[in-house]
């Protein structure tokens, strides 16, 4: 035996229908609640549920949005307003790519 302590891994399995609370989102994204509150005020995140942040629920997809914003801030020093614009453009680009793929699939000749 090497004498090292065993490593325990834990995690969540999230699907598109899963929701998480503010605290869970903070822990999963490794960010402060203050940053998430700022992101809600900027329109980057849309909480579901009650008026109080303690009652808020976020879709699992919010985790990806938070990671993208954190990376934009860290790597490019983008402020939250700039991150909101970047996220809108990224989502539009992804939508257009999906439409192009669907059109290309329709235009392919039938193999028969």
MOPAC internal coordinates of N, CA, C and O (Angstrom, degrees):
PM7 1SCF
backbone

  N    0.0000 0     0.00 0     0.00 0    0    0    0
  C    1.4472 1     0.00 0     0.00 0    1    0    0
  C    1.5204 1   108.95 1     0.00 0    2    1    0
  O    1.2310 1   121.72 1   -33.17 1    3    2    1
  N    1.3114 1   114.31 1   146.83 1    3    2    1
  C    1.4560 1   119.46 1  -177.24 1    5    3    2
  C    1.5228 1   112.92 1   -84.26 1    6    5    3
  O    1.2310 1   119.94 1   166.71 1    7    6    5
  N    1.3346 1   117.73 1   -13.29 1    7    6    5
  C    1.4491 1   120.22 1  -179.70 1    9    7    6
  C    1.5166 1   113.61 1    84.18 1   10    9    7
  O    1.2310 1   119.89 1   179.57 1   11   10    9
  N    1.3203 1   117.82 1    -0.43 1   11   10    9
  C    1.4642 1   120.70 1   178.67 1   13   11   10
  C    1.5204 1   110.44 1   -83.13 1   14   13   11
  O    1.2310 1   121.52 1   -29.39 1   15   14   13
  N    1.3241 1   114.70 1   150.61 1   15   14   13
  C    1.4612 1   120.88 1   176.24 1   17   15   14
  C    1.5305 1   109.05 1   -72.49 1   18   17   15
  O    1.2310 1   120.03 1   -36.88 1   19   18   17
  N    1.3208 1   117.54 1   143.12 1   19   18   17
  C    1.4661 1   119.15 1   176.83 1   21   19   18
  C    1.5194 1   110.86 1   -66.96 1   22   21   19
  O    1.2310 1   121.08 1   -31.38 1   23   22   21
  N    1.2921 1   115.55 1   148.62 1   23   22   21
  C    1.4589 1   121.64 1   178.45 1   25   23   22
  C    1.5192 1   108.05 1   -92.95 1   26   25   23
  O    1.2310 1   120.88 1   -50.33 1   27   26   25
  N    1.3173 1   115.92 1   129.67 1   27   26   25
  C    1.4552 1   121.35 1   177.47 1   29   27   26
  C    1.5171 1   107.61 1  -107.58 1   30   29   27
  O    1.2310 1   121.03 1   -55.88 1   31   30   29
  N    1.3087 1   115.63 1   124.12 1   31   30   29
  C    1.4522 1   120.91 1   177.47 1   33   31   30
  C    1.5164 1   109.22 1  -105.15 1   34   33   31
  O    1.2310 1   121.24 1   -38.07 1   35   34   33
  N    1.2978 1   115.24 1   141.93 1   35   34   33
  C    1.4613 1   119.38 1   174.40 1   37   35   34
  C    1.5123 1   107.80 1  -140.38 1   38   37   35
  O    1.2310 1   121.03 1   -22.23 1   39   38   37
  N    1.2983 1   115.64 1   157.77 1   39   38   37
  C    1.4511 1   118.78 1  -179.83 1   41   39   38
  C    1.5071 1   110.88 1  -171.91 1   42   41   39
  O    1.2310 1   121.57 1     1.46 1   43   42   41
  N    1.3109 1   114.60 1  -178.54 1   43   42   41
  C    1.4464 1   121.86 1   179.72 1   45   43   42
  C    1.5132 1   108.56 1  -119.32 1   46   45   43
  O    1.2310 1   121.22 1   -30.71 1   47   46   45
  N    1.2860 1   115.27 1   149.29 1   47   46   45
  C    1.4510 1   120.81 1   169.97 1   49   47   46
  C    1.5210 1   106.12 1  -106.96 1   50   49   47
  O    1.2310 1   120.71 1   -63.97 1   51   50   49
  N    1.3225 1   116.24 1   116.03 1   51   50   49
  C    1.4523 1   121.09 1  -177.33 1   53   51   50
  C    1.5152 1   109.59 1  -114.92 1   54   53   51
  O    1.2310 1   121.11 1   -41.84 1   55   54   53
  N    1.3245 1   115.48 1   138.16 1   55   54   53
  C    1.4491 1   119.58 1   172.33 1   57   55   54
  C    1.5247 1   107.58 1  -117.78 1   58   57   55
  O    1.2310 1   120.50 1     2.43 1   59   58   57
  N    1.3189 1   116.64 1  -177.57 1   59   58   57
  C    1.4612 1   119.77 1  -175.79 1   61   59   58
  C    1.5214 1   112.95 1   -66.33 1   62   61   59
  O    1.2310 1   120.05 1   162.12 1   63   62   61
  N    1.3237 1   117.50 1   -17.88 1   63   62   61
  C    1.4546 1   120.68 1  -179.31 1   65   63   62
  C    1.5234 1   112.60 1   -95.68 1   66   65   63
  O    1.2310 1   120.01 1   171.60 1   67   66   65
  N    1.3187 1   117.58 1    -8.40 1   67   66   65
  C    1.4640 1   121.78 1  -179.36 1   69   67   66
  C    1.5265 1   110.24 1   -71.49 1   70   69   67
  O    1.2310 1   121.21 1   -29.86 1   71   70   69
  N    1.3186 1   115.29 1   150.14 1   71   70   69
  C    1.4577 1   120.84 1   172.51 1   73   71   70
  C    1.5248 1   108.50 1  -130.21 1   74   73   71
  O    1.2310 1   121.38 1   -23.98 1   75   74   73
  N    1.3188 1   114.96 1   156.02 1   75   74   73
  C    1.4644 1   121.36 1   178.47 1   77   75   74
  C    1.5227 1   108.70 1  -133.90 1   78   77   75
  O    1.2310 1   120.87 1   -26.85 1   79   78   77
  N    1.3150 1   115.95 1   153.15 1   79   78   77
  C    1.4544 1   121.43 1   176.48 1   81   79   78
  C    1.5233 1   110.76 1   -82.44 1   82   81   79
  O    1.2310 1   121.23 1    -5.80 1   83   82   81
  N    1.3161 1   115.24 1   174.20 1   83   82   81
  C    1.4646 1   121.23 1  -179.03 1   85   83   82
  C    1.5263 1   111.32 1   -58.78 1   86   85   83
  O    1.2310 1   120.21 1   132.65 1   87   86   85
  N    1.3235 1   117.20 1   -47.35 1   87   86   85
  C    1.4673 1   120.54 1  -179.30 1   89   87   86
  C    1.5093 1   112.22 1   -63.87 1   90   89   87
  O    1.2310 1   120.70 1   139.01 1   91   90   89
  N    1.3273 1   116.26 1   -40.99 1   91   90   89
  C    1.4660 1   120.52 1   179.03 1   93   91   90
  C    1.5286 1   110.78 1   -64.46 1   94   93   91
  O    1.2310 1   121.00 1   139.23 1   95   94   93
  N    1.3286 1   115.69 1   -40.77 1   95   94   93
  C    1.4641 1   119.54 1   178.97 1   97   95   94
  C    1.5249 1   110.46 1   -66.13 1   98   97   95
  O    1.2310 1   120.28 1   140.37 1   99   98   97
  N    1.3213 1   117.07 1   -39.63 1   99   98   97
  C    1.4816 1   120.81 1   176.68 1  101   99   98
  C    1.5236 1   110.54 1   -58.91 1  102  101   99
  O    1.2310 1   120.68 1   131.96 1  103  102  101
  N    1.3302 1   116.31 1   -48.04 1  103  102  101
  C    1.4689 1   120.27 1  -178.44 1  105  103  102
  C    1.5326 1   111.39 1   -66.24 1  106  105  103
  O    1.2310 1   120.40 1   136.16 1  107  106  105
  N    1.3137 1   116.84 1   -43.84 1  107  106  105
  C    1.4650 1   120.13 1  -177.12 1  109  107  106
  C    1.5253 1   111.26 1   -65.94 1  110  109  107
  O    1.2310 1   120.29 1   142.79 1  111  110  109
  N    1.3316 1   117.05 1   -37.21 1  111  110  109
  C    1.4676 1   120.86 1  -177.70 1  113  111  110
  C    1.5219 1   112.54 1   -91.98 1  114  113  111
  O    1.2310 1   120.22 1   172.14 1  115  114  113
  N    1.3324 1   117.19 1    -7.86 1  115  114  113
  C    1.4730 1   122.33 1  -177.65 1  117  115  114
  C    1.5296 1   111.31 1    58.15 1  118  117  115
  O    1.2310 1   121.10 1  -132.62 1  119  118  117
  N    1.3285 1   115.49 1    47.38 1  119  118  117
  C    1.4645 1   121.18 1   177.95 1  121  119  118
  C    1.5215 1   108.71 1  -130.90 1  122  121  119
  O    1.2310 1   120.96 1   -13.89 1  123  122  121
  N    1.3188 1   115.76 1   166.11 1  123  122  121
  C    1.4623 1   121.22 1   179.88 1  125  123  122
  C    1.5237 1   110.55 1   -81.97 1  126  125  123
  O    1.2310 1   121.50 1   -23.48 1  127  126  125
  N    1.3162 1   114.74 1   156.52 1  127  126  125
  C    1.4583 1   120.29 1   175.28 1  129  127  126
  C    1.5289 1   109.81 1   -63.51 1  130  129  127
  O    1.2310 1   120.34 1   146.18 1  131  130  129
  N    1.3148 1   116.95 1   -33.82 1  131  130  129
  C    1.4651 1   121.13 1   178.72 1  133  131  130
  C    1.5260 1   110.94 1   -59.37 1  134  133  131
  O    1.2310 1   120.38 1   136.54 1  135  134  133
  N    1.3300 1   116.88 1   -43.46 1  135  134  133
  C    1.4596 1   119.76 1   178.54 1  137  135  134
  C    1.5268 1   110.66 1   -63.62 1  138  137  135
  O    1.2310 1   120.39 1   137.53 1  139  138  137
  N    1.3334 1   116.86 1   -42.47 1  139  138  137
  C    1.4612 1   119.42 1   179.42 1  141  139  138
  C    1.5269 1   111.39 1   -64.82 1  142  141  139
  O    1.2310 1   120.09 1   141.77 1  143  142  141
  N    1.3185 1   117.43 1   -38.23 1  143  142  141
  C    1.4605 1   120.60 1   176.84 1  145  143  142
  C    1.5244 1   110.52 1   -63.79 1  146  145  143
  O    1.2310 1   120.36 1   139.24 1  147  146  145
  N    1.3311 1   116.91 1   -40.76 1  147  146  145
  C    1.4648 1   121.03 1   176.14 1  149  147  146
  C    1.5315 1   110.79 1   -62.92 1  150  149  147
  O    1.2310 1   120.66 1   141.46 1  151  150  149
  N    1.3354 1   116.34 1   -38.54 1  151  150  149
  C    1.4624 1   120.34 1   179.12 1  153  151  150
  C    1.5266 1   110.95 1   -66.94 1  154  153  151
  O    1.2310 1   120.21 1   144.22 1  155  154  153
  N    1.3277 1   117.21 1   -35.78 1  155  154  153
  C    1.4679 1   120.31 1   176.07 1  157  155  154
  C    1.5258 1   109.53 1   -65.83 1  158  157  155
  O    1.2310 1   120.24 1   134.98 1  159  158  157
  N    1.3306 1   117.15 1   -45.02 1  159  158  157
  C    1.4661 1   121.05 1   179.60 1  161  159  158
  C    1.5252 1   111.83 1   -61.74 1  162  161  159
  O    1.2310 1   120.30 1   146.70 1  163  162  161
  N    1.3207 1   117.03 1   -33.30 1  163  162  161
  C    1.4634 1   121.79 1  -179.18 1  165  163  162
  C    1.5300 1   111.57 1   -82.14 1  166  165  163
  O    1.2310 1   120.22 1   170.80 1  167  166  165
  N    1.3251 1   117.18 1    -9.20 1  167  166  165
  C    1.4566 1   120.62 1   179.56 1  169  167  166
  C    1.5160 1   114.24 1    87.99 1  170  169  167
  O    1.2310 1   120.43 1  -169.99 1  171  170  169
  N    1.3261 1   116.78 1    10.01 1  171  170  169
  C    1.4618 1   120.72 1   178.96 1  173  171  170
  C    1.5185 1   111.95 1   -75.19 1  174  173  171
  O    1.2310 1   120.60 1   150.32 1  175  174  173
  N    1.3262 1   116.46 1   -29.68 1  175  174  173
  C    1.4589 1   122.49 1   178.82 1  177  175  174
  C    1.5187 1   108.03 1  -127.27 1  178  177  175
  O    1.2310 1   121.00 1   -37.63 1  179  178  177
  N    1.3191 1   115.69 1   142.37 1  179  178  177
  C    1.4602 1   120.63 1   177.81 1  181  179  178
  C    1.5231 1   109.04 1  -120.75 1  182  181  179
  O    1.2310 1   120.86 1   -78.92 1  183  182  181
  N    1.3360 1   115.96 1   101.08 1  183  182  181
  C    1.4602 1   118.59 1  -179.77 1  185  183  182
  C    1.5207 1   111.36 1   -71.70 1  186  185  183
  O    1.2310 1   121.86 1   -29.70 1  187  186  185
  N    1.3074 1   114.05 1   150.30 1  187  186  185
  C    1.4651 1   121.40 1   174.32 1  189  187  186
  C    1.5101 1   106.59 1  -108.66 1  190  189  187
  O    1.2310 1   120.25 1   -22.89 1  191  190  189
  N    1.2948 1   117.12 1   157.11 1  191  190  189
  C    1.4558 1   119.57 1   176.48 1  193  191  190
  C    1.5035 1   112.33 1   107.92 1  194  193  191
  O    1.2310 1   120.95 1    31.48 1  195  194  193
  N    1.3085 1   115.80 1  -148.52 1  195  194  193
  C    1.4571 1   122.41 1  -172.33 1  197  195  194
  C    1.5145 1   114.31 1   -77.05 1  198  197  195
  O    1.2310 1   122.49 1     3.74 1  199  198  197
  N    1.3262 1   112.84 1  -176.26 1  199  198  197
  C    1.4694 1   121.41 1   179.80 1  201  199  198
  C    1.5245 1   112.24 1   -74.21 1  202  201  199
  O    1.2310 1   120.55 1   145.64 1  203  202  201
  N    1.3070 1   116.56 1   -34.36 1  203  202  201
  C    1.4589 1   122.10 1  -175.93 1  205  203  202
  C    1.5243 1   110.38 1   -80.98 1  206  205  203
  O    1.2310 1   120.03 1   -42.66 1  207  206  205
  N    1.3400 1   117.56 1   137.34 1  207  206  205
  C    1.4686 1   119.66 1   175.80 1  209  207  206
  C    1.5257 1   113.38 1   -54.53 1  210  209  207
  O    1.2310 1   119.96 1   152.06 1  211  210  209
  N    1.3288 1   117.67 1   -27.94 1  211  210  209
  C    1.4662 1   120.44 1   178.52 1  213  211  210
  C    1.5277 1   111.48 1   -66.85 1  214  213  211
  O    1.2310 1   120.39 1   157.58 1  215  214  213
  N    1.3307 1   116.85 1   -22.42 1  215  214  213
  C    1.4631 1   121.74 1  -179.42 1  217  215  214
  C    1.5274 1   112.92 1   -96.77 1  218  217  215
  O    1.2310 1   120.20 1   173.47 1  219  218  217
  N    1.3172 1   117.23 1    -6.53 1  219  218  217
  C    1.4644 1   120.43 1  -175.86 1  221  219  218
  C    1.5181 1   111.60 1   -67.74 1  222  221  219
  O    1.2310 1   121.50 1   -32.38 1  223  222  221
  N    1.3240 1   114.74 1   147.62 1  223  222  221
  C    1.4604 1   123.42 1   171.57 1  225  223  222
  C    1.5268 1   106.10 1  -129.03 1  226  225  223
  O    1.2310 1   121.34 1   -38.24 1  227  226  225
  N    1.3129 1   115.04 1   141.76 1  227  226  225
  C    1.4631 1   121.37 1   179.28 1  229  227  226
  C    1.5232 1   108.94 1  -120.38 1  230  229  227
  O    1.2310 1   120.17 1   -37.49 1  231  230  229
  N    1.3270 1   117.29 1   142.51 1  231  230  229
  C    1.4638 1   118.26 1   174.72 1  233  231  230
  C    1.5237 1   109.73 1   -65.86 1  234  233  231
  O    1.2310 1   120.85 1   -25.90 1  235  234  233
  N    1.3112 1   115.98 1   154.10 1  235  234  233
  C    1.4672 1   120.47 1  -178.65 1  237  235  234
  C    1.5319 1   111.39 1   -57.82 1  238  237  235
  O    1.2310 1   120.20 1   150.90 1  239  238  237
  N    1.3228 1   117.23 1   -29.10 1  239  238  237
  C    1.4661 1   120.43 1   179.44 1  241  239  238
  C    1.5261 1   112.13 1   -64.43 1  242  241  239
  O    1.2310 1   120.04 1   162.24 1  243  242  241
  N    1.3339 1   117.52 1   -17.76 1  243  242  241
  C    1.4674 1   120.33 1   177.88 1  245  243  242
  C    1.5240 1   111.17 1   -62.68 1  246  245  243
  O    1.2310 1   120.21 1   149.69 1  247  246  245
  N    1.3204 1   117.21 1   -30.31 1  247  246  245
  C    1.4643 1   120.34 1  -179.98 1  249  247  246
  C    1.5237 1   110.79 1   -60.64 1  250  249  247
  O    1.2310 1   120.63 1   135.94 1  251  250  249
  N    1.3111 1   116.39 1   -44.06 1  251  250  249
  C    1.4675 1   120.06 1   178.21 1  253  251  250
  C    1.5240 1   110.61 1   -63.56 1  254  253  251
  O    1.2310 1   120.37 1   138.28 1  255  254  253
  N    1.3342 1   116.91 1   -41.72 1  255  254  253
  C    1.4632 1   120.58 1   178.52 1  257  255  254
  C    1.5316 1   110.85 1   -60.04 1  258  257  255
  O    1.2310 1   120.51 1   136.51 1  259  258  257
  N    1.3282 1   116.63 1   -43.49 1  259  258  257
  C    1.4704 1   120.54 1  -179.73 1  261  259  258
  C    1.5244 1   109.53 1   -62.72 1  262  261  259
  O    1.2310 1   120.28 1   135.15 1  263  262  261
  N    1.3426 1   117.06 1   -44.85 1  263  262  261
  C    1.4676 1   119.62 1   179.33 1  265  263  262
  C    1.5271 1   111.59 1   -60.01 1  266  265  263
  O    1.2310 1   120.26 1   139.12 1  267  266  265
  N    1.3269 1   117.10 1   -40.88 1  267  266  265
  C    1.4682 1   120.42 1   179.92 1  269  267  266
  C    1.5281 1   109.89 1   -64.80 1  270  269  267
  O    1.2310 1   120.24 1   135.19 1  271  270  269
  N    1.3182 1   117.15 1   -44.81 1  271  270  269
  C    1.4663 1   120.56 1   179.87 1  273  271  270
  C    1.5235 1   110.80 1   -61.99 1  274  273  271
  O    1.2310 1   120.29 1   134.52 1  275  274  273
  N    1.3179 1   117.05 1   -45.48 1  275  274  273
  C    1.4698 1   120.70 1   179.47 1  277  275  274
  C    1.5193 1   110.16 1   -59.78 1  278  277  275
  O    1.2310 1   120.77 1   137.93 1  279  278  277
  N    1.3196 1   116.13 1   -42.07 1  279  278  277
  C    1.4684 1   119.28 1  -179.91 1  281  279  278
  C    1.5234 1   111.27 1   -67.29 1  282  281  279
  O    1.2310 1   119.92 1   139.20 1  283  282  281
  N    1.3309 1   117.75 1   -40.80 1  283  282  281
  C    1.4705 1   120.67 1   176.82 1  285  283  282
  C    1.5257 1   110.83 1   -61.05 1  286  285  283
  O    1.2310 1   120.77 1   138.14 1  287  286  285
  N    1.3281 1   116.13 1   -41.86 1  287  286  285
  C    1.4590 1   119.56 1   179.08 1  289  287  286
  C    1.5204 1   111.47 1   -66.92 1  290  289  287
  O    1.2310 1   120.71 1   135.57 1  291  290  289
  N    1.3193 1   116.25 1   -44.43 1  291  290  289
  C    1.4652 1   120.71 1  -176.91 1  293  291  290
  C    1.5224 1   111.93 1   -69.63 1  294  293  291
  O    1.2310 1   120.42 1   130.99 1  295  294  293
  N    1.3194 1   116.80 1   -49.01 1  295  294  293
  C    1.4591 1   120.41 1  -172.24 1  297  295  294
  C    1.5277 1   113.47 1   -83.31 1  298  297  295
  O    1.2310 1   120.50 1   145.94 1  299  298  297
  N    1.3376 1   116.64 1   -34.06 1  299  298  297
  C    1.4666 1   119.72 1  -173.98 1  301  299  298
  C    1.5221 1   113.77 1  -118.16 1  302  301  299
  O    1.2310 1   120.33 1  -178.13 1  303  302  301
  N    1.3337 1   116.97 1     1.87 1  303  302  301
  C    1.4596 1   122.81 1  -177.72 1  305  303  302
  C    1.5367 1   111.92 1    53.26 1  306  305  303
  O    1.2310 1   120.80 1  -140.35 1  307  306  305
  N    1.3287 1   116.07 1    39.65 1  307  306  305
  C    1.4613 1   122.35 1   178.65 1  309  307  306
  C    1.5260 1   108.35 1   -81.88 1  310  309  307
  O    1.2310 1   120.35 1   -45.28 1  311  310  309
  N    1.3352 1   116.94 1   134.72 1  311  310  309
  C    1.4625 1   119.40 1   176.19 1  313  311  310
  C    1.5274 1   109.27 1   -78.97 1  314  313  311
  O    1.2310 1   120.35 1    -4.11 1  315  314  313
  N    1.3298 1   116.94 1   175.89 1  315  314  313
  C    1.4646 1   120.06 1  -174.74 1  317  315  314
  C    1.5293 1   112.44 1   -64.34 1  318  317  315
  O    1.2310 1   120.02 1   143.75 1  319  318  317
  N    1.3262 1   117.56 1   -36.25 1  319  318  317
  C    1.4660 1   119.75 1   177.66 1  321  319  318
  C    1.5305 1   110.43 1   -64.27 1  322  321  319
  O    1.2310 1   120.44 1   138.56 1  323  322  321
  N    1.3150 1   116.76 1   -41.44 1  323  322  321
  C    1.4627 1   120.94 1   176.90 1  325  323  322
  C    1.5156 1   111.91 1   -66.34 1  326  325  323
  O    1.2310 1   120.77 1   143.18 1  327  326  325
  N    1.3306 1   116.13 1   -36.82 1  327  326  325
  C    1.4598 1   119.96 1   177.84 1  329  327  326
  C    1.5246 1   110.64 1   -66.34 1  330  329  327
  O    1.2310 1   120.11 1   142.31 1  331  330  329
  N    1.3284 1   117.39 1   -37.69 1  331  330  329
  C    1.4673 1   120.94 1   177.74 1  333  331  330
  C    1.5223 1   110.20 1   -61.65 1  334  333  331
  O    1.2310 1   120.59 1   135.47 1  335  334  333
  N    1.3208 1   116.47 1   -44.53 1  335  334  333
  C    1.4684 1   120.67 1   177.53 1  337  335  334
  C    1.5248 1   110.82 1   -62.89 1  338  337  335
  O    1.2310 1   120.47 1   135.25 1  339  338  337
  N    1.3221 1   116.70 1   -44.75 1  339  338  337
  C    1.4669 1   120.85 1   179.93 1  341  339  338
  C    1.5273 1   110.83 1   -61.64 1  342  341  339
  O    1.2310 1   119.98 1   137.59 1  343  342  341
  N    1.3324 1   117.64 1   -42.41 1  343  342  341
  C    1.4647 1   120.38 1   178.89 1  345  343  342
  C    1.5228 1   111.34 1   -63.93 1  346  345  343
  O    1.2310 1   120.27 1   139.26 1  347  346  345
  N    1.3230 1   117.08 1   -40.74 1  347  346  345
  C    1.4687 1   119.94 1   177.04 1  349  347  346
  C    1.5192 1   110.51 1   -60.18 1  350  349  347
  O    1.2310 1   120.46 1   136.01 1  351  350  349
  N    1.3255 1   116.72 1   -43.99 1  351  350  349
  C    1.4630 1   120.92 1  -179.57 1  353  351  350
  C    1.5274 1   112.01 1   -67.41 1  354  353  351
  O    1.2310 1   120.35 1   140.89 1  355  354  353
  N    1.3247 1   116.94 1   -39.11 1  355  354  353
  C    1.4687 1   121.12 1   177.68 1  357  355  354
  C    1.5265 1   110.09 1   -63.09 1  358  357  355
  O    1.2310 1   120.59 1   135.21 1  359  358  357
  N    1.3362 1   116.47 1   -44.79 1  359  358  357
  C    1.4643 1   120.00 1   179.48 1  361  359  358
  C    1.5258 1   111.56 1   -64.37 1  362  361  359
  O    1.2310 1   120.32 1   139.90 1  363  362  361
  N    1.3245 1   117.00 1   -40.10 1  363  362  361
  C    1.4689 1   120.39 1   177.35 1  365  363  362
  C    1.5246 1   110.74 1   -64.05 1  366  365  363
  O    1.2310 1   120.43 1   137.70 1  367  366  365
  N    1.3200 1   116.79 1   -42.30 1  367  366  365
  C    1.4585 1   121.06 1   177.86 1  369  367  366
  C    1.5241 1   111.01 1   -61.27 1  370  369  367
  O    1.2310 1   120.09 1   136.11 1  371  370  369
  N    1.3284 1   117.43 1   -43.89 1  371  370  369
  C    1.4641 1   120.78 1   178.68 1  373  371  370
  C    1.5248 1   111.53 1   -63.14 1  374  373  371
  O    1.2310 1   120.26 1   140.09 1  375  374  373
  N    1.3285 1   117.10 1   -39.91 1  375  374  373
  C    1.4654 1   121.25 1   177.60 1  377  375  374
  C    1.5206 1   110.57 1   -62.74 1  378  377  375
  O    1.2310 1   120.67 1   135.70 1  379  378  377
  N    1.3178 1   116.33 1   -44.30 1  379  378  377
  C    1.4720 1   120.18 1   179.37 1  381  379  378
  C    1.5245 1   111.40 1   -64.92 1  382  381  379
  O    1.2310 1   120.07 1   141.04 1  383  382  381
  N    1.3081 1   117.47 1   -38.96 1  383  382  381
  C    1.4700 1   120.44 1   177.61 1  385  383  382
  C    1.5280 1   111.06 1   -62.64 1  386  385  383
  O    1.2310 1   120.53 1   138.63 1  387  386  385
  N    1.3245 1   116.60 1   -41.37 1  387  386  385
  C    1.4629 1   120.51 1   177.59 1  389  387  386
  C    1.5226 1   110.79 1   -62.55 1  390  389  387
  O    1.2310 1   120.43 1   138.65 1  391  390  389
  N    1.3218 1   116.78 1   -41.35 1  391  390  389
  C    1.4640 1   120.23 1   179.17 1  393  391  390
  C    1.5227 1   111.50 1   -65.36 1  394  393  391
  O    1.2310 1   120.34 1   139.95 1  395  394  393
  N    1.3250 1   116.95 1   -40.05 1  395  394  393
  C    1.4676 1   120.49 1   177.96 1  397  395  394
  C    1.5193 1   110.24 1   -63.25 1  398  397  395
  O    1.2310 1   120.16 1   136.01 1  399  398  397
  N    1.3337 1   117.30 1   -43.99 1  399  398  397
  C    1.4646 1   120.47 1   177.97 1  401  399  398
  C    1.5280 1   111.59 1   -60.13 1  402  401  399
  O    1.2310 1   120.90 1   137.61 1  403  402  401
  N    1.3305 1   115.89 1   -42.39 1  403  402  401
  C    1.4644 1   119.86 1   179.34 1  405  403  402
  C    1.5236 1   110.64 1   -64.19 1  406  405  403
  O    1.2310 1   120.29 1   138.20 1  407  406  405
  N    1.3156 1   117.05 1   -41.80 1  407  406  405
  C    1.4755 1   120.59 1   178.70 1  409  407  406
  C    1.5247 1   111.26 1   -66.99 1  410  409  407
  O    1.2310 1   120.54 1   139.51 1  411  410  409
  N    1.3217 1   116.57 1   -40.49 1  411  410  409
  C    1.4706 1   119.58 1   177.97 1  413  411  410
  C    1.5223 1   110.46 1   -62.77 1  414  413  411
  O    1.2310 1   120.75 1   141.38 1  415  414  413
  N    1.3280 1   116.18 1   -38.62 1  415  414  413
  C    1.4677 1   120.53 1   178.54 1  417  415  414
  C    1.5387 1   110.65 1   -63.75 1  418  417  415
  O    1.2310 1   120.56 1   140.45 1  419  418  417
  N    1.3237 1   116.53 1   -39.55 1  419  418  417
  C    1.4595 1   120.97 1   178.66 1  421  419  418
  C    1.5140 1   112.48 1   -68.42 1  422  421  419
  O    1.2310 1   120.21 1   148.76 1  423  422  421
  N    1.3159 1   117.20 1   -31.24 1  423  422  421
  C    1.4710 1   121.64 1  -177.00 1  425  423  422
  C    1.5248 1   113.62 1   -83.95 1  426  425  423
  O    1.2310 1   120.06 1   165.85 1  427  426  425
  N    1.3206 1   117.49 1   -14.15 1  427  426  425
  C    1.4647 1   119.53 1   179.81 1  429  427  426
  C    1.5169 1   110.47 1   -63.64 1  430  429  427
  O    1.2310 1   120.34 1   -43.39 1  431  430  429
  N    1.3310 1   116.96 1   136.61 1  431  430  429
  C    1.4589 1   118.06 1   177.85 1  433  431  430
  C    1.5218 1   111.01 1   -68.39 1  434  433  431
  O    1.2310 1   120.96 1   -32.10 1  435  434  433
  N    1.3182 1   115.77 1   147.90 1  435  434  433
  C    1.4599 1   122.17 1   178.41 1  437  435  434
  C    1.5223 1   108.41 1   -67.70 1  438  437  435
  O    1.2310 1   118.89 1   -49.79 1  439  438  437
  N    1.3511 1   119.73 1   130.21 1  439  438  437
  C    1.4686 1   121.72 1  -175.42 1  441  439  438
  C    1.5305 1   112.80 1   -68.80 1  442  441  439
  O    1.2310 1   119.23 1   168.38 1  443  442  441
  N    1.3316 1   119.08 1   -11.62 1  443  442  441
  C    1.4769 1   120.29 1  -178.76 1  445  443  442
  C    1.4825 1   112.45 1   -76.07 1  446  445  443
  O    1.2310 1   120.10 1   180.00 1  447  446  445

